[in-house]
């Protein structure tokens, strides 16, 4: 999956885009993706309410994953 600039963190592969904002995770599947699709998702992300302060901190999962074989500049 490739990183996208939607919400607080996003990735895309083919016609699928995953992103989160606060404590909401959005899984969007398109028949066809375009620049407009991503722009619409950015608008949706901005319209979502932020998470309550106590729920806004993400777990530190990447800190527990092994660093060997990590593809630089990716989440793989």
TORMARTOR-726193 format. One line per 2 residues: number of its first residue (from 1); their letters; for each residue x, z, y of N, C-alpha, C. Coordinates in pm, whole numbers, plus 50000, padded with zeros to 5 digits. Last residue first. Example, Ala and Ser with C-alpha at 12.3 -4.5 7.8 and 13.67 -1.06 7.14 Angstrom:
BEGIN
2) SA) 51285:50708:49775:51367:50714:49894:51290:50787:50003 ~ 51319:50780:49431:51230:50780:49550:51320:50780:49670
***
This chain:
BEGIN
76) XX) 50608:50544:49869:50629:50526:49724:50765:50574:49686 ~ 50552:50528:50130:50506:50649:50065:50524:50639:49913
74) XX) 50841:50402:50307:50711:50389:50243:50671:50525:50187 ~ 51103:50409:50396:51000:50359:50488:50863:50341:50424
72) XX) 51248:50363:50077:51266:50398:50217:51159:50332:50305 ~ 51112:50482:49791:51132:50356:49863:51136:50388:50011
70) XX) 51275:50714:49588:51181:50695:49697:51213:50565:49767 ~ 51458:50781:49392:51379:50658:49374:51272:50639:49479
68) XX) 51441:51125:49470:51510:51016:49403:51412:50901:49380 ~ 51276:51322:49565:51327:51224:49662:51399:51108:49596
66) XX) 50970:51448:49427:51114:51419:49413:51157:51309:49510 ~ 50747:51646:49632:50774:51529:49550:50923:51502:49540
64) XX) 50703:51847:49811:50714:51885:49670:50748:51767:49579 ~ 50668:51729:50055:50782:51819:50039:50804:51862:49895
62) XX) 50422:51598:50036:50547:51521:50025:50671:51609:50007 ~ 50235:51823:50075:50259:51763:49944:50389:51683:49938
60) XX) 50148:52024:50259:50283:51969:50264:50321:51907:50129 ~ 49818:51964:50385:49908:52027:50289:50043:51955:50291
58) XX) 49746:51964:50738:49756:51896:50610:49845:51974:50514 ~ 49529:52141:50942:49666:52133:50892:49668:52070:50753
56) XX) 49262:52171:51010:49334:52055:51062:49476:52040:51008 ~ 49113:52392:50958:49114:52288:50854:49199:52167:50895
54) XX) 49127:52552:51183:49178:52608:51058:49185:52504:50945 ~ 49002:52382:51378:49145:52416:51386:49201:52468:51254
52) XX) 48792:52130:51237:48810:52263:51296:48957:52303:51286 ~ 48874:51784:51303:48854:51896:51210:48863:52028:51286
50) XX) 48694:51580:51540:48817:51639:51485:48783:51754:51392 ~ 48444:51336:51456:48483:51462:51520:48613:51515:51459
48) XX) 48488:50985:51498:48474:51100:51408:48516:51228:51478 ~ 48560:50791:51679:48426:50849:51691:48406:50970:51601
46) XX) 48809:50708:51596:48800:50777:51725:48665:50846:51741 ~ 48737:50578:51359:48823:50697:51354:48814:50776:51484
44) XX) 48591:50360:51462:48525:50461:51378:48605:50589:51376 ~ 48798:50224:51589:48685:50274:51668:48610:50382:51591
42) XX) 48953:50160:51366:49010:50246:51471:48899:50305:51557 ~ 48775:49990:51236:48809:50118:51173:48872:50213:51274
40) XX) 48781:49776:51413:48655:49849:51393:48681:49986:51328 ~ 49045:49693:51376:49002:49740:51508:48873:49821:51497
38) XX) 49030:49607:51112:49114:49723:51144:49076:49780:51280 ~ 48856:49388:51151:48823:49495:51057:48900:49621:51089
36) XX) 48999:49220:51323:48879:49287:51374:48838:49403:51282 ~ 49189:49114:51160:49235:49205:51265:49116:49283:51320
34) XX) 49031:49132:50837:49080:49059:50953:49131:49162:51053 ~ 48929:49089:50497:48984:49170:50605:49035:49079:50716
32) XX) 48631:49049:50319:48746:48982:50381:48799:49074:50489 ~ 48486:49256:50213:48488:49128:50142:48608:49047:50188
30) XX) 48643:49582:50213:48588:49466:50283:48585:49345:50190 ~ 48617:49925:50193:48640:49804:50115:48569:49688:50185
28) XX) 48748:50233:50291:48675:50113:50334:48716:49993:50249 ~ 48731:50559:50279:48775:50453:50188:48690:50330:50220
26) XX) 48826:50837:50463:48742:50717:50462:48807:50614:50371 ~ 48809:51180:50480:48882:51068:50421:48787:50951:50409
24) XX) 48824:51445:50710:48743:51336:50653:48835:51225:50602 ~ 48946:51639:50857:48928:51666:50715:48837:51563:50648
22) XX) 49112:51427:51072:49073:51566:51049:49062:51593:50902 ~ 49091:51130:50918:49086:51190:51052:49033:51330:51032
20) XX) 49244:50882:50715:49182:51012:50736:49187:51048:50883 ~ 49195:50582:50519:49248:50657:50632:49180:50791:50641
18) XX) 49240:50287:50337:49216:50432:50330:49272:50495:50454 ~ 49115:49971:50275:49186:50053:50372:49143:50198:50352
16) XX) 49122:49669:50091:49089:49812:50095:49177:49884:50197 ~ 49192:49413:50029:49072:49432:50112:49033:49578:50127
14) XX) 49530:49477:50006:49427:49375:49987:49311:49398:50083 ~ 49571:49791:50116:49615:49702:50008:49501:49603:49986
12) XX) 49679:50038:50353:49592:49929:50310:49656:49851:50197 ~ 49654:50362:50503:49725:50266:50420:49626:50159:50376
10) XX) 49698:50617:50756:49622:50512:50687:49714:50424:50604 ~ 49636:50886:50969:49720:50833:50863:49640:50732:50785
8) XX) 49457:50938:51163:49579:51019:51163:49677:50975:51055 ~ 49329:50618:51255:49311:50761:51238:49443:50835:51246
6) XX) 49559:50366:51186:49417:50400:51196:49406:50549:51172 ~ 49786:50173:51134:49769:50264:51248:49620:50285:51272
4) XX) 49910:50168:50795:49830:50113:50905:49821:50217:51015 ~ 50137:50086:50533:50088:50180:50633:50014:50105:50744
2) XX) 50043:49934:50226:50115:49929:50352:50053:50027:50450 ~ 50085:50000:49882:50000:50000:50000:50088:50000:50124
***
